[in-house]
Amino acid sequence: MVVVQVIVGGLLLGAIYALFSSGLTLIWGMMNFINFAHGEFVMLGMYVALLVVVWLGGGPAVFGIVAACGLFVLGVGIYLSLIRHVIRGPMLAQILSTFGLALFVRYTAFFIFSANFVSLPQTSLAGTVKIAGIFLPVAQLVAGAVAIFLTLSLHMLLTHTAIGSRLLAVAEDRAAAMLMGIRPDRMQALAWGLSAGAAGIAGALMATAYPWSPSVGETFGLIAFVVVALGGFGSVLGSLYAGLIIGLIQAVSAFWLGAIYKDIVVYSLFVALLWLRPQGLMGKV
Amino acid sequence: MKLFSSSRVSRFSFASVPERVGWGLLAAALLLYPLVLSGPFYRDIGVTFLLAAISASAWNIVGGYAGQVSVGHSMFFGLGAYTPLLFYTLWGWPPLAGLPVAVLLSIGLALVIGQPTFRLTGHYFSMATIAVAELIRIFTGTWDLVGAAIGLQGPATARSLWDLTFRSELPYYYMFLAVLALLLATTAVVERRRFGFYLRAIKASERAAKSLGVPVRQTKMQALALSAAFTSVTGSLYVIKTGFIDPDSGFGILISVQMVIVAALGGAGTLLGPLMGALILVPLQTTTNSWFGGGGSGLTYILYGGIIVLIARFVPGGLFELWHRVAPHFRTRAHAA
């Protein structure tokens, strides 16, 4: 029974991994660009949730929406002020831009919130339920379910709406999209907004169930790389599967090998993947 | 006919008189600095500056000249730092004796790591190097032989001169300066050799370089091995001076990031770029640390982050590029006047 509990817990956390990783893969698919500050967006989403609860007294629905909207605006802002300019520059500048951003955000968070772990005061999602013989915290269950729903929504938005077609058109061929009357800059700004927004709401969801500190951004950033590498660069559906798989692998290896080894297993998998199958599970070659 | 004949290349070397004067002034400034500004604060800045300049120059060979942006160079720094202290802990060797072993180990590690990661380019390569370094950092933190999370310590007091444990910063300063000189001389030779041209060709376009017959894979490996060797020397020098290492100060991602920032600020892929970067960043870091005390290190990284973003946005080529952009204006003005 304990094993089932571990597996379900891993899958629920994996669902949240899937949600924020889908944001990273969207940017990668759109503009061949890796955002090294993506984990920091997740971390910011967590602190937005904390601030909303402490200052405004809002519930999970309120801080979820605030985190998504706040990070959406931040993502668009970062694209317009920084990314738009460095994307035409040399490789080193591209890598440095979001790396610098990550350092800046992470250590500003350390400065403001200190390095201590915090968790949300009790929300309406407190308590546990017993399903089929295993005990699950309500918060984890709701967060996991919402994360899967949102990741699928992002996939549907890309594949079944007009705005999604425009986004994909820009990803496919920027110049041709421009000739069709699509403004690539607006679409890419939208992609950055969606990407950061997904990370923000994923952070808010995670905050309901897990404690955190400013350093989690680094861990989540690396996990997002692993998920995207496994799911295929640019595939939202791929990152859903991969997120669940990584959550599962982490939970199982922490259970059998010990908590320290879960990251060793995941990073080893990452290096092996980049080496053996750079296109990922669902990616195109 | 050779692709790059050596006689044509050698004409560039130290040709102009102003350039020779410049080198002389630079050497004199570095040699005299700790004698002129002899307070412990200034000497400490000097030693830190040299370490930053050496590690960034070492990174520069593969990250700057060859354009392979490694963000995992802390793996070589950490190996260079851990090996001497491990030998001291196990057998009581003076830390200096571990240095050559660390260099060999680092070259070995570079060859092993380069094999899979050099199949990747651009962002993928950077991500892979981060992952490998993180893997080593976490693993070191669980390995009891190397002190796990607590780390290793060197000799507290000198048992003989070979321990290189001095009260004064002065011997360290000149020791590090000699290594920096050796590294810059090596880089200068590389720059003028066919190898250097290969590196820049790979940076400009790997595919084009390959189609012109550049042995891309082999050249990248050699560059990484050379870069790793000098990076590990930096790690050894660091522990010879501080006598202490733990997973974060050896293999932490910030160690790698600092090398990249220092080189990029001055100008990646230029001989003196890393030196210029260290000249600006190290005093800045030391000043923020002394102003804000214990909380200063966090503030330093906020500042670092801000600076990197600004470099990437406005001067992607570093200060050297800025100089080349601005200098002609001054020259024409001088002629007009």
HADDOCK unambig.tbl for C-alpha pairs under 7 A between the chains (distance, minus, plus):
assign (segid A and resid 34 and name CA) (segid B and resid 123 and name CA) 6.72 0.50 0.50
assign (segid A and resid 82 and name CA) (segid B and resid 313 and name CA) 6.32 0.50 0.50
assign (segid A and resid 85 and name CA) (segid B and resid 313 and name CA) 6.51 0.50 0.50
assign (segid A and resid 86 and name CA) (segid B and resid 312 and name CA) 6.58 0.50 0.50
assign (segid A and resid 86 and name CA) (segid B and resid 313 and name CA) 5.76 0.50 0.50
assign (segid A and resid 89 and name CA) (segid B and resid 316 and name CA) 6.99 0.50 0.50
assign (segid A and resid 91 and name CA) (segid B and resid 122 and name CA) 6.76 0.50 0.50
assign (segid A and resid 92 and name CA) (segid B and resid 69 and name CA) 6.65 0.50 0.50
assign (segid A and resid 93 and name CA) (segid B and resid 312 and name CA) 4.50 0.50 0.50
assign (segid A and resid 93 and name CA) (segid B and resid 316 and name CA) 5.31 0.50 0.50
assign (segid A and resid 94 and name CA) (segid B and resid 312 and name CA) 6.94 0.50 0.50
assign (segid A and resid 96 and name CA) (segid B and resid 308 and name CA) 6.24 0.50 0.50
assign (segid A and resid 96 and name CA) (segid B and resid 309 and name CA) 6.76 0.50 0.50
assign (segid A and resid 96 and name CA) (segid B and resid 312 and name CA) 6.08 0.50 0.50
assign (segid A and resid 97 and name CA) (segid B and resid 308 and name CA) 6.52 0.50 0.50
assign (segid A and resid 97 and name CA) (segid B and resid 309 and name CA) 4.76 0.50 0.50
assign (segid A and resid 97 and name CA) (segid B and resid 312 and name CA) 5.26 0.50 0.50
assign (segid A and resid 100 and name CA) (segid B and resid 305 and name CA) 4.00 0.50 0.50
assign (segid A and resid 100 and name CA) (segid B and resid 306 and name CA) 6.32 0.50 0.50
assign (segid A and resid 100 and name CA) (segid B and resid 308 and name CA) 4.97 0.50 0.50
assign (segid A and resid 100 and name CA) (segid B and resid 309 and name CA) 5.09 0.50 0.50
assign (segid A and resid 101 and name CA) (segid B and resid 305 and name CA) 5.83 0.50 0.50
assign (segid A and resid 101 and name CA) (segid B and resid 309 and name CA) 6.28 0.50 0.50
assign (segid A and resid 103 and name CA) (segid B and resid 301 and name CA) 6.31 0.50 0.50
assign (segid A and resid 103 and name CA) (segid B and resid 302 and name CA) 6.36 0.50 0.50
assign (segid A and resid 103 and name CA) (segid B and resid 305 and name CA) 4.88 0.50 0.50
assign (segid A and resid 104 and name CA) (segid B and resid 301 and name CA) 6.70 0.50 0.50
assign (segid A and resid 104 and name CA) (segid B and resid 302 and name CA) 4.48 0.50 0.50
assign (segid A and resid 104 and name CA) (segid B and resid 305 and name CA) 4.37 0.50 0.50
assign (segid A and resid 104 and name CA) (segid B and resid 306 and name CA) 5.99 0.50 0.50
assign (segid A and resid 107 and name CA) (segid B and resid 298 and name CA) 5.65 0.50 0.50
assign (segid A and resid 107 and name CA) (segid B and resid 301 and name CA) 6.28 0.50 0.50
assign (segid A and resid 107 and name CA) (segid B and resid 302 and name CA) 5.48 0.50 0.50
assign (segid A and resid 108 and name CA) (segid B and resid 302 and name CA) 6.09 0.50 0.50
assign (segid A and resid 111 and name CA) (segid B and resid 298 and name CA) 6.74 0.50 0.50
assign (segid A and resid 264 and name CA) (segid B and resid 135 and name CA) 5.84 0.50 0.50
assign (segid A and resid 264 and name CA) (segid B and resid 138 and name CA) 6.91 0.50 0.50
assign (segid A and resid 267 and name CA) (segid B and resid 131 and name CA) 5.97 0.50 0.50
assign (segid A and resid 267 and name CA) (segid B and resid 135 and name CA) 6.28 0.50 0.50
assign (segid A and resid 271 and name CA) (segid B and resid 128 and name CA) 6.10 0.50 0.50
assign (segid A and resid 271 and name CA) (segid B and resid 131 and name CA) 6.81 0.50 0.50
assign (segid A and resid 275 and name CA) (segid B and resid 116 and name CA) 5.61 0.50 0.50
assign (segid A and resid 275 and name CA) (segid B and resid 117 and name CA) 6.94 0.50 0.50
